[in-house]
């Protein structure tokens, strides 16, 4: 049994826990039980920045091979340790090279202006659906080589599958997620067959034709890698766009600094990532008995690395509950703990965020909430954020 105090409201597999903005609970855990055992979910939660970093870099003890989620496993690189993880990641990484990403900046700016053009004359919009969601979905859809007319369906599948990532998901939500997964797999199999017949310059073709030590990935492996790229690239960035915009609206002095000096954006993006921390946790499985902060973690135990808790750790960040767009240094773990599983799409996400906020600050500088009603949050124990955010602003002309 764990030797630490517990609280009934800390339920680390419950999506409602994360939807409730658990910063107070994280602070309590860091102070009273930094390695916290959730008896109901039968998982450990690691809250200190130093420990999240350490566990991320010790796969021989805290392994990804039994699943990055505590209750599921799929044959994708996120659920592997080196050397297999390194080999698989090396293949996917060919689509995220600096040269490829540098070529995307003009495209990202074009999309951002198109998104703002679609709403700027109205003076109001639903920010998540109209502004935050399209950019990362279009970019990932483009990189996967999917037809634009399918982007809406890809978004629906991604959202539906994530609705089931909670211990409190209803049977109907789990059934819907399973159906969405089945539909996506049928869809991607068709895309893979098309790439085999006619190779193209996109990630699906790269996965289909790429080889690892002379061997190609199986259809199931390709399908899971493509789904990882879709969900990882779409869901995370949109939440930082949304909640980052909310943070700037709630801290007008910080927003004004960026309006006055856009060169601060590169540093500001890091604070937006730390502040939002859209990926709430990743799971590791103990390969042997281990001691951490006086707690004995047994072989086979599930260990959640709580990234948002680490990003607000007073030991690692000065005054972490202050939103500071000039914070430096800012070695947050929003992309993971700098181990082998550090986010493959981090550079793409930073590019999208920098260009989107540049566009919003230039074209919609007076964004404000359009309602005093509470903003609904997704109840997910994996990737969570705002589901909708109505805003208003001064109408303006599109730039074409």
C-alpha positions in Angstrom: 0.0 0.0 0.0 1.3 3.5 -0.7 2.5 5.5 2.3 1.0 8.9 1.6 -2.2 10.9 2.1 -4.9 10.6 -0.5 -7.9 12.6 -1.7 -11.2 11.3 -3.0 -11.3 13.9 -5.8 -8.0 12.8 -7.4 -9.0 10.2 -10.0 -6.2 10.0 -12.6 -8.1 7.9 -15.2 -11.2 10.0 -15.0 -11.6 12.5 -17.8 -13.7 14.8 -15.5 -10.6 15.2 -13.3 -8.7 16.8 -16.2 -11.7 18.8 -17.4 -12.0 20.3 -14.0 -8.6 22.1 -14.4 -6.8 20.2 -11.6 -4.0 22.7 -10.9 -4.9 22.9 -7.2 -4.9 19.1 -7.0 -1.5 18.9 -8.7 -0.1 21.5 -6.2 -1.4 19.4 -3.3 0.1 16.2 -4.8 3.5 17.9 -5.4 3.5 19.0 -1.7 2.1 16.0 0.0 2.4 13.0 -2.3 4.6 13.7 -5.4 4.4 10.1 -6.4 0.7 9.5 -5.9 -1.1 6.2 -6.0 -4.7 6.3 -7.3 -6.3 3.3 -5.7 -9.4 3.5 -7.7 -7.6 3.5 -11.1 -4.7 1.4 -9.8 -2.1 3.8 -11.3 0.7 6.0 -10.0 0.9 9.7 -10.9 4.3 11.4 -11.1 4.0 15.1 -10.5 7.4 16.6 -10.1 9.3 18.0 -13.1 12.5 16.3 -12.1 10.8 12.9 -11.8 8.9 13.2 -15.1 12.2 14.0 -16.8 14.0 11.1 -15.1 11.3 8.5 -15.8 11.1 9.7 -19.5 14.8 8.9 -19.8 14.8 5.5 -18.1 12.9 3.2 -20.4 14.7 0.2 -18.9 12.7 0.8 -15.8 9.7 2.9 -17.0 8.8 1.2 -20.3 6.5 2.4 -23.2 6.3 -1.1 -24.7 3.3 -2.1 -22.6 1.3 1.0 -23.8 1.4 4.8 -23.7 -2.1 4.6 -22.4 -2.7 2.6 -19.2 -5.5 0.5 -20.6 -4.6 -0.1 -24.3 -1.8 -1.0 -26.7 -1.5 -0.6 -30.4 1.4 -1.5 -32.8 2.6 2.1 -33.2 6.0 3.7 -32.3 4.5 5.4 -29.3 4.1 2.0 -27.7 7.7 0.8 -28.2 11.1 1.2 -26.6 14.4 1.4 -28.4 15.8 -0.1 -30.5 12.5 -0.9 -32.3 11.1 2.6 -31.4 14.1 4.3 -32.8 13.9 2.3 -36.1 10.2 3.1 -36.5 10.6 6.7 -35.6 13.4 7.1 -38.0 11.1 6.1 -40.8 8.3 8.5 -39.8 10.8 11.3 -39.1 11.6 11.6 -42.8 8.3 13.5 -43.2 9.3 16.0 -40.4 12.8 17.0 -41.5 13.8 20.7 -41.1 13.9 21.1 -44.8 10.3 19.8 -45.2 9.0 22.0 -42.4 10.7 25.1 -43.6 8.9 24.7 -46.9 5.6 24.7 -45.0 5.7 28.2 -43.6 4.2 30.0 -46.5 1.4 27.3 -46.6 0.7 27.8 -42.9 0.4 31.6 -43.3 -1.9 31.1 -46.3 -4.1 28.8 -44.3 -4.2 31.2 -41.3 -5.2 34.1 -43.5 -7.9 32.0 -45.2 -9.2 31.0 -41.7 -9.4 34.6 -40.5 -10.9 35.7 -43.9 -13.8 33.3 -43.3 -14.8 35.0 -40.1 -13.4 38.6 -40.0 -16.4 40.4 -41.5 -18.8 38.7 -39.0 -17.4 40.2 -35.9 -18.1 37.0 -34.0 -17.4 33.3 -34.3 -17.1 30.0 -32.4 -13.3 30.0 -32.0 -12.6 26.3 -31.6 -14.5 25.2 -34.7 -13.9 28.2 -36.9 -10.3 29.1 -36.0 -8.4 26.7 -33.9 -9.4 23.3 -35.4 -8.9 24.0 -39.1 -5.2 24.8 -39.2 -3.6 21.7 -37.6 -6.2 19.4 -39.4 -5.4 21.0 -42.8 -1.7 20.7 -42.2 -1.8 17.1 -41.1 -4.3 16.2 -43.8 -2.0 17.8 -46.4 1.1 16.0 -45.1 -0.8 12.6 -45.1 -1.9 13.4 -48.6 -5.6 13.2 -47.9 -8.2 14.9 -50.2 -9.5 18.2 -48.7 -13.1 17.0 -49.0 -12.3 14.3 -46.4 -10.9 16.7 -43.8 -14.2 17.1 -42.0 -14.6 13.3 -41.7 -11.0 12.9 -40.4 -11.8 15.5 -37.7 -14.9 13.7 -36.7 -13.1 10.4 -36.4 -10.3 12.0 -34.3 -12.7 13.7 -31.9 -14.9 10.6 -31.5 -12.1 8.3 -30.7 -10.7 10.6 -28.1 -14.1 10.8 -26.4 -13.6 7.3 -25.1 -10.3 8.1 -23.4 -11.7 8.2 -19.9 -12.6 5.7 -17.3 -16.0 7.4 -17.1 -16.8 7.1 -20.9 -20.2 5.7 -21.5 -20.9 2.5 -23.4 -22.3 4.6 -26.2 -19.1 6.7 -26.4 -17.0 3.6 -26.4 -19.1 2.1 -29.2 -18.9 5.3 -31.2 -15.1 5.4 -30.8 -14.8 1.8 -31.9 -17.0 2.5 -35.0 -14.9 5.6 -35.8 -11.7 3.6 -35.5 -13.1 0.9 -37.9 -14.2 3.6 -40.4 -10.8 5.2 -40.2 -8.9 1.9 -40.8 -11.1 1.1 -43.8 -10.4 4.5 -45.2 -6.6 4.4 -44.6 -6.4 0.9 -46.2 -7.8 2.4 -49.4 -5.3 5.3 -49.2 -2.5 2.8 -48.8 -3.6 0.7 -51.8 -3.7 3.9 -53.9 -0.1 4.8 -52.8 1.1 1.3 -53.7 -0.3 1.7 -57.2 0.9 5.3 -57.6 3.5 6.6 -55.1 3.2 10.3 -54.0 5.2 12.7 -51.9 3.3 12.4 -48.6 3.5 10.6 -45.3 1.2 7.7 -46.2 3.3 6.9 -49.3 6.5 7.2 -47.2 5.1 4.7 -44.7 3.9 2.3 -47.5 7.2 2.3 -49.4 9.7 2.9 -46.6 11.8 0.1 -45.3 13.3 -0.8 -41.9 16.4 -3.0 -42.4 14.9 -4.2 -45.7 11.5 -4.9 -44.3 8.3 -2.9 -44.8 5.7 -2.1 -42.2 2.5 -4.2 -42.2 -0.8 -2.7 -43.1 -1.9 -2.7 -39.5 1.3 -0.9 -38.4 1.0 1.7 -41.1 -2.6 2.3 -40.2 -1.7 2.9 -36.5 1.3 5.1 -37.3 -0.9 7.3 -39.6 -3.6 7.5 -36.8 -0.9 8.6 -34.3 0.2 11.3 -36.7 -3.4 12.5 -37.3 -4.5 12.6 -33.6 -1.2 13.9 -32.3 -0.9 16.6 -35.0 -4.5 17.7 -34.9 -5.9 17.6 -31.4 -2.9 19.0 -29.5 -2.2 22.1 -31.5 -5.8 23.2 -31.7 -6.1 23.2 -27.9 -3.0 25.4 -27.5 -4.4 27.8 -30.1 -7.7 27.9 -28.2 -6.5 28.1 -24.6 -3.5 30.2 -25.6 -5.9 32.7 -27.0 -8.0 32.5 -23.9 -4.9 33.2 -21.8 -4.0 36.3 -23.9 -7.6 37.6 -23.5 -7.4 37.1 -19.8 -3.9 38.8 -19.6 -4.3 41.9 -21.8 -0.9 43.2 -20.6 0.8 40.1 -22.0 -1.2 40.3 -25.3 -0.3 44.0 -25.7 3.4 43.1 -25.4 3.0 40.8 -28.4 0.9 43.3 -30.4 3.7 45.9 -29.9 6.5 43.5 -30.6 5.8 40.4 -32.6 9.5 39.3 -32.3 8.5 38.1 -28.8 6.3 35.4 -30.3 9.0 32.7 -30.5 9.5 32.8 -26.7 5.8 33.4 -26.1 4.9 30.2 -27.9 6.8 28.2 -25.3 4.8 29.8 -22.5 1.6 29.0 -24.3 2.7 25.4 -24.6 3.6 25.2 -20.9 0.4 27.0 -19.8 -1.9 24.7 -21.8 -0.1 21.4 -21.7 -2.7 19.7 -23.9 -1.4 16.2 -23.5 -2.2 15.5 -19.8 -0.2 12.4 -19.3 1.6 9.4 -20.8 1.8 6.0 -19.3 4.9 4.0 -18.5 4.9 0.4 -17.1 7.5 -0.6 -14.5 9.7 -3.4 -15.7 10.9 -4.2 -12.2 10.4 -3.0 -8.6 11.6 0.6 -8.2 11.7 3.2 -5.5 10.6 6.8 -6.3 10.2 9.5 -3.6 9.9 6.9 -0.9 7.2 4.9 -2.7 7.7 1.4 -3.9 6.5 0.9 -7.5 6.1 -2.8 -8.3 6.9 -4.6 -11.5 4.0 -4.2 -13.8 2.5 -1.1 -12.2 1.2 1.6 -14.4 2.9 5.0 -14.0 1.4 8.2 -15.4 3.8 11.1 -16.2 1.6 14.1 -15.4 3.0 16.8 -17.7 0.7 19.6 -16.6 1.6 19.0 -13.0 5.3 19.1 -13.9 4.9 22.3 -15.9 3.6 24.0 -12.9 6.2 22.7 -10.5 7.5 25.5 -8.2 10.9 23.7 -8.1 11.4 24.0 -11.8 9.7 27.2 -12.7 9.8 30.6 -10.9 6.2 31.7 -10.1 4.7 29.0 -12.4 1.1 30.2 -11.9 2.0 33.5 -13.5 1.4 33.7 -17.3 4.5 35.3 -18.6 5.1 35.5 -22.4 8.7 36.5 -21.8 9.5 33.5 -19.5 13.0 32.3 -20.0 14.3 29.7 -19.7 11.2 27.6 -20.2 12.1 24.0 -20.6 8.5 22.7 -20.3 7.5 19.1 -20.9 4.4 19.8 -23.0 6.1 17.7 -25.8 7.2 15.0 -23.3 10.1 14.7 -21.0 13.0 15.0 -23.6 13.5 11.3 -23.7 13.2 9.0 -26.8 9.5 9.8 -27.0 9.8 13.6 -27.3 7.1 14.7 -29.7 8.1 14.1 -33.3 5.9 17.0 -34.5 7.2 19.6 -32.0 8.8 21.8 -34.7 5.6 21.7 -36.8 3.4 22.6 -33.9 5.7 25.5 -33.0 5.6 26.8 -36.6 1.8 26.6 -36.7 1.4 28.3 -33.3 3.8 31.1 -34.2 2.2 31.9 -37.5 -1.4 31.5 -36.2 -0.8 33.9 -33.2 1.0 36.3 -35.5 -2.0 36.4 -37.8 -4.5 36.7 -34.9 -2.6 39.5 -33.2 -2.4 41.4 -36.5 -5.9 40.9 -37.8 -8.1 40.3 -34.7 -6.2 42.2 -32.0 -9.3 42.9 -29.8 -10.6 39.3 -29.5 -12.8 38.9 -26.4 -15.2 36.3 -25.0 -18.7 36.7 -26.4 -20.4 35.0 -23.4 -20.0 34.8 -19.6 -21.2 31.2 -19.6 -18.7 28.6 -18.4 -16.6 27.2 -21.3 -17.2 23.5 -21.8 -14.2 21.2 -21.6 -13.6 17.8 -23.0 -13.6 15.1 -20.4 -10.6 13.1 -21.5 -7.8 11.5 -19.5 -5.4 11.9 -22.4 -5.7 15.1 -24.6 -8.1 17.6 -23.2 -9.1 21.2 -23.8 -12.0 23.5 -24.5 -14.8 22.2 -26.7 -16.1 25.6 -27.7 -15.3 29.3 -27.1 -17.6 32.0 -28.6 -15.7 35.2 -29.2 -16.3 38.6 -30.7 -14.0 41.2 -32.3 -14.1 44.3 -34.5 -15.2 43.3 -38.1 -12.6 43.8 -40.8 -12.2 43.1 -44.5 -10.6 39.9 -45.7 -7.2 40.0 -47.3 -8.1 37.6 -50.0 
